[in-house]
């Protein structure tokens, strides 16, 4: 007997709500049965262990991240700069439920550092292509600034006043365009 295709999505949505609300430590199969309305057998069919469930949550989050980043990536500049701008825009979007989810998942990652392996691989893939020219270093500096803002806000260390935060994000984008070349190679070819 095959499971309904929507069951996996319902399980992940319910698990995400538990993690957002109470952290990954509260994510048990019993709690997931209560939250999702799916039997334990239905849950373990898709996720035999809690580790499989946590990995499934992270995979779903990475997919959402990729979709959000693609939607926010401009087309009016070179690919490296465009990808950085999409990254900045996605990373600096203020989403309280995502912040709570990440905080909840960090506790699980401290107990099982291998949960971060997909994230580590993504960084290796992105950064491994760099030649670390002055341009690459400058673009990476902007990347790190966006990450720093995200971590500061994730842990609620300090909340910048709205207008100052908006200007900071705009400045990051401005520097990315300036240091990355700003215009697309297509536009440069047309102008030549």
C-alpha positions as CSV (number, residue, x, y, z in Angstrom):
1,X,0.0,0.0,0.0
2,X,1.5,3.3,-1.0
3,X,1.3,6.4,1.1
4,X,-0.5,9.5,-0.3
5,X,2.0,11.9,-1.9
6,X,0.7,14.8,0.3
7,X,1.6,12.9,3.5
8,X,5.3,13.8,3.3
9,X,4.5,17.5,2.9
10,X,2.1,17.4,5.8
11,X,4.6,15.7,8.0
12,X,7.3,18.2,7.1
13,X,4.9,21.2,7.7
14,X,3.9,19.8,11.1
15,X,7.5,19.1,12.0
16,X,8.5,22.6,11.0
17,X,5.7,24.1,13.2
18,X,6.9,22.1,16.2
19,X,10.5,23.2,15.6
20,X,9.5,26.8,15.2
21,X,7.4,26.7,18.3
22,X,9.4,24.6,20.7
23,X,12.8,23.7,19.0
24,X,14.1,20.5,17.6
25,X,14.3,18.8,21.0
26,X,10.5,18.8,21.2
27,X,10.2,17.1,17.8
28,X,9.1,13.6,18.8
29,X,7.1,11.1,16.8
30,X,4.3,11.3,19.3
31,X,4.2,15.1,19.1
32,X,4.3,14.8,15.3
33,X,1.4,12.4,15.2
34,X,-0.6,14.9,17.3
35,X,0.4,17.9,15.1
36,X,0.1,16.2,11.7
37,X,-2.8,13.8,12.2
38,X,-0.8,11.2,10.4
39,X,-0.1,7.8,12.1
40,X,3.3,6.9,13.4
41,X,3.5,4.2,10.7
42,X,2.8,6.8,8.1
43,X,5.4,9.1,9.5
44,X,8.1,6.4,9.8
45,X,7.3,5.2,6.2
46,X,8.7,8.6,5.0
47,X,11.1,9.3,7.9
48,X,12.3,6.1,9.7
49,X,14.4,8.1,12.2
50,X,14.3,11.5,13.8
51,X,17.6,12.2,12.0
52,X,16.0,11.4,8.7
53,X,13.2,13.8,9.6
54,X,15.6,16.6,10.6
55,X,17.5,16.1,7.3
56,X,14.2,16.2,5.4
57,X,13.4,19.5,7.2
58,X,16.7,21.0,6.2
59,X,16.4,19.7,2.6
60,X,12.9,21.4,2.4
61,X,14.4,24.6,3.8
62,X,17.2,24.6,1.3
63,X,14.7,24.1,-1.5
64,X,12.7,27.1,-0.2
65,X,15.9,29.1,0.1
66,X,16.9,28.3,-3.5
67,X,13.4,29.3,-4.8
68,X,13.4,32.5,-2.8
69,X,17.0,33.4,-3.9
70,X,16.1,32.7,-7.6
71,X,13.0,34.9,-7.4
72,X,15.1,37.7,-5.9
73,X,18.1,37.4,-8.2
74,X,18.2,40.3,-10.7
75,X,19.0,39.9,-14.4
76,X,20.6,43.2,-15.1
77,X,24.1,42.4,-14.0
78,X,26.8,39.7,-14.4
79,X,26.0,36.3,-13.0
80,X,28.3,36.5,-9.9
81,X,26.9,39.9,-8.9
82,X,23.4,38.8,-9.6
83,X,23.7,35.7,-7.4
84,X,25.2,37.7,-4.6
85,X,22.4,40.2,-4.8
86,X,19.8,37.4,-4.7
87,X,21.7,36.0,-1.7
88,X,21.7,39.4,0.1
89,X,18.0,39.9,-0.5
90,X,17.1,36.4,0.7
91,X,19.4,36.5,3.7
92,X,18.2,40.0,4.8
93,X,14.5,39.3,4.3
94,X,12.9,39.6,7.7
95,X,10.9,36.4,8.3
96,X,10.1,35.7,12.0
97,X,8.9,32.1,11.4
98,X,12.1,31.3,9.5
99,X,14.2,32.9,12.3
100,X,12.4,30.7,14.8
101,X,12.9,27.6,12.6
102,X,16.6,28.2,12.2
103,X,17.1,28.8,16.0
104,X,15.2,25.5,16.6
105,X,17.3,23.6,14.1
106,X,20.6,25.0,15.5
107,X,20.1,23.0,18.7
108,X,19.8,19.8,16.6
109,X,23.0,20.7,14.7
110,X,25.0,21.1,17.9
111,X,24.0,17.5,18.8
112,X,24.6,16.2,15.3
113,X,27.0,18.4,13.4
114,X,26.6,16.2,10.3
115,X,23.2,17.9,9.8
116,X,25.1,20.9,8.5
117,X,26.9,18.9,5.8
118,X,24.6,20.1,3.0
119,X,25.2,23.7,4.1
120,X,28.9,23.1,4.2
121,X,28.9,21.5,0.7
122,X,26.9,24.5,-0.6
123,X,29.5,26.9,0.7
124,X,32.3,24.7,-0.8
125,X,30.6,24.7,-4.1
126,X,30.0,28.5,-4.1
127,X,33.4,29.5,-2.8
128,X,35.4,26.7,-4.4
129,X,34.9,28.3,-7.8
130,X,36.5,31.6,-6.7
131,X,39.9,32.7,-7.9
132,X,40.1,35.1,-4.9
133,X,41.0,38.0,-7.0
134,X,40.5,41.5,-5.4
135,X,37.0,41.5,-7.0
136,X,36.2,38.1,-5.4
137,X,37.5,39.2,-2.0
138,X,35.3,42.4,-2.2
139,X,32.2,40.4,-3.2
140,X,32.9,38.0,-0.4
141,X,33.2,40.9,2.1
142,X,29.7,41.9,1.1
143,X,28.5,38.3,1.4
144,X,30.0,38.2,5.0
145,X,28.4,41.5,5.9
146,X,24.9,40.1,4.9
147,X,25.6,36.9,6.9
148,X,26.7,39.0,9.9
149,X,23.5,40.9,9.8
150,X,21.5,37.7,9.6
151,X,23.3,36.1,12.5
152,X,22.9,39.2,14.6
153,X,19.2,39.3,14.0
154,X,18.8,35.5,14.3
155,X,20.1,35.6,17.9
156,X,18.3,38.9,18.5
157,X,21.6,40.5,19.6
158,X,20.6,43.9,18.3
159,X,17.8,45.3,16.0
160,X,18.9,48.2,13.9
161,X,16.3,50.9,13.5
162,X,14.3,50.2,10.3
163,X,15.6,53.1,8.2
164,X,19.2,52.4,9.1
165,X,18.8,48.7,8.4
166,X,17.2,49.4,5.0
167,X,20.1,51.7,4.2
168,X,22.6,49.1,5.3
169,X,21.0,46.5,3.0
170,X,20.9,49.0,0.1
171,X,24.6,49.8,0.7
172,X,25.5,46.1,0.6
173,X,23.7,45.9,-2.8
174,X,25.3,49.1,-4.0
175,X,28.8,47.7,-3.1
176,X,28.0,44.4,-4.7
177,X,27.1,46.1,-8.0
178,X,30.0,48.5,-7.8
179,X,32.6,45.9,-6.9
180,X,31.1,43.2,-9.1
181,X,31.0,45.3,-12.2
182,X,27.3,46.3,-12.0
183,X,26.2,45.8,-15.6
184,X,25.7,42.6,-17.4
185,X,28.2,41.2,-19.9
186,X,25.3,41.3,-22.4
187,X,24.8,45.1,-21.9
188,X,28.6,45.6,-22.2
189,X,28.7,43.7,-25.5
190,X,25.8,45.8,-26.8
191,X,27.5,49.0,-25.9
192,X,30.8,48.0,-27.5
